[in-house]
Structures are given as structure tokens and as C-alpha cells.
Amino acid sequence: MSAESSKAPSAPRLAGIRSRWLGAATAGLHHDPGVAGAALVGSLGAGQADDWSDIDLLVFVDDAHLHDYAVPGRLPSGPGTLTAAFDARHNGPRGTRALGLHYVVDGLPLWVDWHIHPISRAGWAAGSAVILDRQGFDRLPATFSELLSTGESEPPTPKQPIDHQIARLAMVPIAGKRIARRSPETARMIEFLGGPYAPGASWRHHLATLRQMLNGFAVLGGGVPDSVAAGHAYLDLVEETLD
């Protein structure tokens, strides 16, 4: 477990939401014959997760159906409401796809990253926990992060200014997670989201900054009100665990 994760206070409500969502999504993967394989990657796959960790899933599908699966709603979901979806293909090598999905479950946000790879380049990375394998794919020596950084990346898809704003809103809880873990990267994360860079500030100051930023997103449309409310609930949970 990373040093950052080892400092994280327990948050059983978050862990329960994640577990319920993942259980339902895993059942959906098993019922989809088009999914040749699936695994948990990231901290969950490597056994280094804490209660605050998000979900990272890798799926292998037929090359001809790669584009079909790389759209919101095609892959299975757990409980909750999908409030934002992002094409994140630029985070992987050419010929792969990725989606970042933001849910609100029981009033709290849940971030899920899907990595959709073609069968032609399938293989289980080191540090992945296989949950479905219909074809007996090989184990690879490289970690998943190493595989993602191999070769040329997929070019990013064009985005509108509103897309960037919604992405920043969805990532506010990620900054909150940094606070809960007492991460030294908290100030940089807040700066990345458009807030002031205050490396010496207290965790209470960082929380106040994020709350102010959340209120500024309230003018956006779509499912933003639910995301703003969920973001505030998440920051309240961070404060409760650190008090």
C-alpha cells in the first residue's frame, strides 16, 4: 500500500457504495458475451486500495466492436445516476479506448474509469485482478500503467469549454480525497482545478476552497446540481473523518 493510502482514515460508507456498484457491474460483465475478459486495475487490482479509492476496470472486446463498447451506457453499471461521462482515450495507447464516468450513488460521488482494449492486444498486466477470462489470456510482466504509457497515445477528442468545466466539477472529490489522505499533492490538485495554489494551507482551508469552487459550478446546466450536492456531501465526509 502506498504511503499516501496508509494515512487515509476509514470511510466505510464510501467503501460500501463502491462494493455495491462493483458487484452489480461485475454481474453485468459476466452476462455480456461480447466481453472476452475483464479485470480490476489500479489500486483495487493491485490490492493497495483504501476506502477512498476509485474503480478502474479493464475489459477486452472483439476488435470490430471496440467503438461500440467505448460509449456511455454500453458497459454495465451499478446503482446510482450517471451525471457525467468523459472520453479519456488520450490516457491510453493508440488502438484503445477509455471512459471516465462520474456517478452519484446514495448522495455521494463515485468515479469509474473504464479501459476498453481490443482482443488483439489482450494480456493481463501485473497488478491486475482478473474477474472474467473467457479465452485464457496471457499474464504480462509489465504493470498496467506501464502498458498505458507504451508507444504513441491516442489523440484527445475535441472538447467544448463546458466539457472542461464539468470535468473540473467531477474532479473536486478527487481533490477532497487528497485532503483525506493528507497528500502533499493537494495544493497542486486544487490549482489544476482552477483554485489558488496554497501549499502551506491547512486541510480546513483546502476544504473551504473546494466548497467555494463547488458553489461556482452551480450555474452550469445538465446534471450539475446533483454533482454539486454530492461534492458537498463528499467534502462533509472528509471533514467528519479528519475531525
N, C-alpha and C positions, 0 to 999 in steps of 0.2 A: 504494500500500500504506500502511496506517495506521502511525503511529509505533510503536504497540504491537507490531504484527505484524513490523515491520522489526527489532525487537530479539530476536525469537524464535530460539532455537537450532534447528538442523535436527534432525528426528526422522523419519528415513526409514522406520522400521518403522510408525509411525502413518500416514504418507502412503501406504505400500503397502497397508495394511489398508483405508484409505478408498478407494483407487483400485480395489481388487478388489471391494469391496462396491458401489461406484457402477457399475462395469462390468456386474455381474450385474443390478442393479436397472434400469439403462438398457435392457438387452436385454429385461427383463420388460415395461417400458413399451411398447416397440415391438411386442411381441406381444399387447398388450391393446387390442382395437379400441374399447373403451369410453373410452380415454384419448385425448382430442382434441388435447392438447398438453401438453408438459412442458418445464421449464427449470430450470436451476440458478439460485438466487438467493443472496442473502447474499454473503459474501466470495468463495466459489468462482465465483459467477456474475459478479461484478464484476472478477475477476482479481486480487483482493487477498488471497488465501488464503496461509497458510503451512502447514507440516506439521502444525500443531496444530488447524487449522480443522475444524469440524464440517460436516455436509452439510445444506443447505437446498434443498428441492425444491418446485416449484410445479407442480401439474397442473390441467388443465381437463377437466371431465367434464360430461356432459349434466345439466341442472338436475334432472331427475327422478331421477337416480342419485347426487346429492350425498351423501346419507346412507349409501348403500351403500358408497361408497368411503372414508368417514370412520371406518373401524373398523380396528383392528389386524389384519393378515393379508390385507386386501383388496388393498392395493398391493404391488408386487413388493419382494422383499428380496434382499440379497446374502448372503454366507456369514456364519455366526455364529448365536448364540442370542439371541432377543428376551427380555430379562429384565424390562423394564418398559415400559408404554405409558401416555401421559397425553393426555387430551382437552384440547387447547390452543386451543379455538375462541375464547376470550376475547382471544387475541392478534390477531384479525382483525376486519374489519368484518362487520356483520350480513349473513347470507346466504352466509357462507363457513365452512369448517371447517379445523381444523388438528390434527395429531397430533405429539406428541413421543415418539420411540421410542428406547429405550436397548438397545443390543446389546452382547454380549461376543463379540469376534472374536479368535481366537488368544490368548486370555487378557487382552485389553485392551478397554476400553470404547470404544464408538463411539456418538455421539449423532446422530440423524437427525430433522430437522424436516420434516414434510410439510404443505404448504398446499394444500388442495383447494378449488378455486373453480369455480363454475358457468360454463358457456359463455356465458351471458347477460351476464356481466361480464368476459369474457376480453380480454386485451391484454397484450403483453409490456412489462414495466416497464423503464426504463432500468437498465442494470447487471445484466441477466439474460442467461444464456447458453442459448439455445434448443437443446434436444436432440430435440424432436419437435414438429411442427406439421402436423396433417392438414387444417387449414382456412384457413391463411393469415391468422392473427390480426394485428391492427394493432400497431405499436410505439407506446408511450406515452411522453410526456416525463417523467412522474413516476418516481421510484425506487420500488422495492418497499416499502421502509419507509414512504415517504410514502403509498402506496396502502393499506397496512395501517392507518394512522392516520386515514384519511379516513372521516368520518361516525361513526355510533354503532357501538360494538363489540358483538360477540356476548356475551351474558351468560355467565359461567362456569358450568360444571356443578357440582352439589354433590359434595363430596369428603369422605371419612372421614379421621379423624386418621392412620390407617395410610397413606393415599394421600400425605399431606404428608410423612411420614417417608421413604417410598420415593422421592419426588421429591427430597428433600434428599440422600439417598444417591446417586442418579443424577447429581446436580449437583456432587458432590465433585470429579470430574475437571475440571469447568469451572473450579473454583477452582484446581486444580492447573495448568491451562493459564494462568491469570492469573500464577501464580508463574513458570512457564517464560518468559513474555513480559515479566517484570519490570513488570507492570502496577501502577499506583498504586491501582487498584480492588480489589486482592487482599484487603485488610483488610475492606473493605465486603462483599465476596462471602462471606468466611468468617463475618462477622456475620450476613448474610442466611441462611446455612445453620444458624445456631444456635450458632456458636462465639463466642469473645471478640473484641472489636474491638481490634486491636493494630496501629495504622497505622505505628508505628516499628519493628516487629519485623523480624528478618532472614528471608530466604527459608527458611532451615533451620527457624526457629521456626514459620513458617506451615506447612511440611510436617509437622512434628511434631504441630501442632494438628489438621490434617486426618487424619492417621493415627489419632490418638486418637478423632476423631469417627467414622471408619470402624469402629473396633472397637465403638463404642457401637451401631452399627446391626446388629450380628451377631445380636441377639435377635429380629429380625424374621423372618417366615416367607417362603414362596414361593421365588423365585429369588434371594433376598438373598445367600446365601453366595457364589454366583458373582460377583455385583456387588461385594461387599466385596473378594473376592480380586482382581478386575480393577481396582478402585480402588487397592488397594495396589500392584499392578504398574504402574499409571499413575504414581503418585507416585514409585515407584522410578525410573521412566524420567525423570521430571522431575529428580530428584536427579542421575542419571547425566549428563544433558545440561548441568547447571549446574556440576558439579564441575570 
